[in-house]
């Protein structure tokens, strides 16, 4: 039986070792002494980094070499790179991404510590940064009066927006031991004066040591406390300082900072021209609209001319006069018809006519009376009246008995609801000082004076203790 084996080529082995190192070790900082430095025309550099016990091969490619500090054989440096294996020779090496002198390494460590601490305090938070004013009218610049920075800013403003010239210069040292205190003083002075809308904090490029004043904690806190928005333009595009993180806006260079606070005059002129054209079009449209409105009002005025209205009113008067005459004629006709009806009615109800009608009625009644024999009718009606009298007596008796019974029942209910009857059974009514009835035992009553109304008389009491009720409404304790 043959067992299957996985066989690697040498290149595959070295590549797997390289991937393993990259995954497990990753990027590291290493400090050591440079030896066997070799520079090639391609811009790549190769050297060894050694200490007393060991050495490691290092490769610095051209893209990373441009940002590296100057170094030579024998220099002590700090490098940051990726550990791996050069597969062609199976050689362990460090691909360097950043190289600084050993002194810069210590500064970089201090930079990282301060950056992490201020980040934790929230000095870099986006929500605390202020937006720049849309239009800057007064500009302040904190920089060295001897360098080219102020001239670069002035040339940029003259090209883009000359109205910001001259700017307010706060002269300071931007390098050395005196730089940080002067930067703090300038920021505090600008905040007290409040003579500018925006501050530019700027200097030219340099090494980490040259820019260190802008990494001081005092400068960072002065920027954070400054009531005026601060724009930083420090060093080159690849340089980043603590001041850049704290500032309200970070520009890559002093020139970029000047561009950030100044509008482009060419763009503004084009915008103004566009706005003027839009304004002309808007005014022309408004004038046309107003002209149409004026013409409409003129036509309405002609239709509402007083002469025409008078003519219309005269015509209306004629119509009303005709309607009035017709109404008068209809009223006269109605009154005449009514008068004829009343005359006829009066004739019907005249005394002579009435006498004749009554005499005829009397004769008819006399005839009916003779036929009806009144004595027999009176006897019948008398018997009927006696029967109704007996029924009335019986009904009155029954009603009286029912009402008497209901009255007795109501008297008993009323007696049961009478508070005095309850008091007669040994109960009492408790009243507060303001004559309110006490219905529940509440903690607020403790120490309060009460009056107990009895069946006869009253007692003045004071609450010594309150016993709250249980879930069923009974006192929690019957011991009183």
Protein Blocks (a to p, Z undefined) as FASTA:
>chain_A
ZZddddddfklmmmmmmmmmmmmnmpaddddddehiacdfkopacdddddfkbccddddd
fklmmmpccddehiacdddddddddfknopacdddfbdcdfklmmmmmmmmmmmmmmmmn
opmpmklpccddfbdfbdcddddfkbmmlmmmmmmmmmmommlpccddddddfedjklmm
mmmmmmmmmmmnopafbdcdddddddfklmmmmmcfklmmmmmmpmbdcdddehjfklcc
fklmmpmbdcfbfklmmmmmpccfklmmmmmmmmmmmmmmmmmmmmmmmmmmmmmmmmmm
mmmgfklmmmmmmmmmmmmmmmmmmmmmmmmmmmmmmmmmmmmmmmmmgmklmmmmmmmm
mmmmmmmmmmnommlmmmmmmmmmmmmmmmmmmmmmmmmmmmmmmmmmmmmmmmmmpmkl
mmmnopacdddfkopacfbdcfklgopacddddfeocdddddfbdcdddfkopafbfcZZ
